[in-house]
Amino acid sequence: MSKDQTIGALILVGSVAGIIIYAWLLFLTTFDLALLKLTGLIAVGGVLGILAWIGYTLATTPPPAPIEDIERELEKDLQTKTESTTVTAEPEKPKEETAKKP
């Protein structure tokens, strides 16, 4: 079995064990209400934490440059490239072979 398959099998076994333990705690112990409260807290906290992270990212990331500025830069780059290619240089002369030794 490869390393990825081993990790996959461990995740599968751990998940099934987690479901069984959660169901046992929920239905067969007196911790049912506390477990439901904790589960709700973790779920709502996770969703709100992700939303807070998205909000922070949006608030601290600078806005992108307007499309007009990007188009001007692209046009300027194209002009400089076409100007540099229109200038032709003299082709190199082939090097003469040195005298061959017999």
N, C-alpha and C positions, 0 to 999 in steps of 0.2 A: 504494500500500500504506500502511495506517495505521501509526502508531507502535507500537501493540500487536502488529500482525502482523510488523513488522520485528524487534522484540525476540523474538517467538516463533521467527522463522526463525533468528535468531542463536543462540538457546538450542539449537535443534534441530541446527544445524551444529556448534556447540561440543560438544554431547553425543556426536554421532556421531564427531567427531574424537577426543574423549577415549577412546571405546571402542576405536577403531583404534589409538591410541598405546599404551593399556594392554595390548591384546592383543599388539602388536609387542614391547613391553618384556617381557612375560611369556613369550612363546614363542620369540622370535628373538634374545634377548640373554642374557648371562650374569647378568643382574640378577634372575632369576626368583625365587630364594629371598628375597632382600632385599625385592623388591616385594611378595611374599606376606606377609612379616612386617610391612611397613609398612602394607599394606592391613588386616591384622588389627588392628594397633595403632590405626589411625584408626577402624575400625568399633567396636571394644570401647571405646575412649576416648570416642567420641561417645555411645554408649549409656550408659555410666557417668557421663559428664558431664551428660547429661539427667536421669538419676536423682538425681545430686547436687543439681542445680538444683531438682528437685521436692522433695527432702528439705529443702533450705534454706528453700524457700518455706513448706512445712508447719511447719517449726520456728519461723520468725520471724513468722508471721501469727497475730494474736490469734484466739482461738476466737469463733465467732459467739454472739450473745445467745441464751439459751434461748427456745424458742417461747412459753413462758408469759409472759415479759417482753414479747415483741412483741405478744401478744394483749392484755395489759393496756394497753399504749400505744395500740393501735388502739381499744379500748373507751373509753379516756379521751378520745381525739381525737373519736370519734363523739359522746360525751356533750357535749363542749364545742361541737361544731358544732350539735347539735340544740338546745342551750340558747340559742345565739345566734340561731337561726332562729325560735324560739318567741316571742322578744321582737319585738313588731310596732311599727313606727313609724307615726306618722300619715302618711297619703299627702300628698304635696305638692299644694298648691293651684295650679291653673293661673294663670300670670301674666296679669294683665289687659292687654289691648292698650292702648297709648297712643293718645291722640286722633289720629285719622287726619287728615292734612293734605290738603285738597282740591287 
